[in-house]
Amino acid sequence: MSVKPQRSGWTEETGSFEPLPTYLELAMAAASAHEAPPSPPRPRLPGLSVVEKLVAVGIVCLAFYGMALIGCGLFLKAEAKRTGFITQRMMSAELQDADFDIRFSPRIIN
């Protein structure tokens, strides 16, 4: 009496036994079988055409550029005030024939 081998591990052509899949392979196959297909990316700013999106990006770029210019202007104004204070202090010290403060090194003008 011949015993029929199990269907999954026996190949008729070679007559050899193939090893059964491991638990890890079975788990991976089960996980990949139930994966949802990736959803398509949501469009940014829905309801706007391409031209309207380009205009919005241009407005944002101009706003950032304007803020950079305002920052540079405020920096120049603060620098001018600081320079004015130093110059005024030097002139008053010069008029009084007093020595300069230790914190400021004397400048030699040729």
C-alpha positions as CSV (number, residue, x, y, z in Angstrom):
1,M,0.0,0.0,0.0
2,S,1.4,3.3,-1.1
3,V,1.0,6.4,1.1
4,K,0.3,9.6,-0.7
5,P,2.5,12.4,0.5
6,Q,1.0,15.8,1.5
7,R,0.2,18.0,-1.4
8,S,2.2,21.1,-0.4
9,G,5.5,19.5,0.3
10,W,5.8,16.9,-2.5
11,T,6.6,17.4,-6.1
12,E,5.7,14.8,-8.6
13,E,8.5,15.5,-11.0
14,T,11.5,15.1,-8.7
15,G,9.9,13.0,-6.0
16,S,11.6,15.0,-3.4
17,F,10.3,16.8,-0.4
18,E,10.3,20.6,-0.2
19,P,10.6,22.3,3.3
20,L,7.5,24.0,4.6
21,P,7.5,27.8,4.9
22,T,8.6,29.2,8.2
23,Y,6.4,31.1,10.6
24,L,8.1,34.4,9.6
25,E,7.4,33.8,5.9
26,L,3.8,32.9,6.7
27,A,3.4,36.1,8.8
28,M,5.0,38.3,6.1
29,A,2.7,36.8,3.5
30,A,-0.4,37.3,5.7
31,A,0.7,40.9,6.4
32,S,1.3,41.8,2.8
33,A,-2.0,40.2,1.7
34,H,-4.0,42.6,3.9
35,E,-2.1,45.8,3.2
36,A,-4.2,48.6,1.8
37,P,-2.9,50.1,-1.4
38,P,-1.2,53.5,-1.0
39,S,-3.6,56.3,-1.2
40,P,-2.9,58.9,-3.9
41,P,-1.3,62.1,-2.5
42,R,-3.7,64.9,-1.6
43,P,-3.3,68.0,-3.7
44,R,-2.0,71.0,-1.8
45,L,-4.4,74.0,-1.9
46,P,-7.3,72.1,-3.5
47,G,-9.7,74.1,-5.6
48,L,-7.0,76.4,-7.0
49,S,-5.6,76.2,-10.5
50,V,-1.9,76.0,-11.3
51,V,-1.8,79.7,-12.2
52,E,-3.5,80.6,-8.9
53,K,-1.0,78.5,-7.0
54,L,1.9,80.2,-8.8
55,V,0.5,83.6,-7.9
56,A,0.2,82.6,-4.3
57,V,3.8,81.3,-4.2
58,G,4.9,84.6,-5.7
59,I,3.0,86.6,-3.1
60,V,4.6,84.6,-0.3
61,C,8.1,85.1,-1.8
62,L,7.6,88.9,-2.1
63,A,6.4,89.0,1.6
64,F,9.5,87.2,2.8
65,Y,11.7,89.5,0.6
66,G,9.9,92.5,2.1
67,M,10.5,91.3,5.6
68,A,14.2,90.8,4.8
69,L,14.4,94.4,3.5
70,I,12.7,95.8,6.6
71,G,15.1,93.9,8.8
72,C,18.1,95.2,6.9
73,G,16.7,98.8,7.2
74,L,16.2,98.4,10.9
75,F,19.7,97.1,11.3
76,L,21.2,100.0,9.4
77,K,19.2,102.5,11.5
78,A,20.5,100.9,14.7
79,E,24.0,100.9,13.4
80,A,23.8,104.5,12.5
81,K,22.5,105.4,15.9
82,R,25.3,103.4,17.6
83,T,27.9,105.1,15.4
84,G,26.4,108.5,16.2
85,F,26.6,107.9,19.9
86,I,30.3,106.9,19.6
87,T,31.1,109.9,17.4
88,Q,29.3,112.2,19.8
89,R,31.2,110.8,22.8
90,M,34.5,111.2,21.0
91,M,33.8,114.8,19.9
92,S,32.7,115.8,23.4
93,A,35.9,114.2,24.9
94,E,38.0,115.9,22.3
95,L,36.4,119.3,23.1
96,Q,37.0,118.9,26.8
97,D,40.6,117.8,26.2
98,A,39.9,114.6,28.2
99,D,41.3,111.2,27.7
100,F,39.2,108.6,26.0
101,D,37.6,105.9,28.1
102,I,39.6,102.7,28.5
103,R,37.0,100.6,26.8
104,F,37.5,102.5,23.5
105,S,40.9,102.4,21.9
106,P,42.0,105.8,20.4
107,R,41.8,105.9,16.6
108,I,44.7,107.5,14.8
109,I,43.6,109.5,11.8
110,N,46.3,110.3,9.2
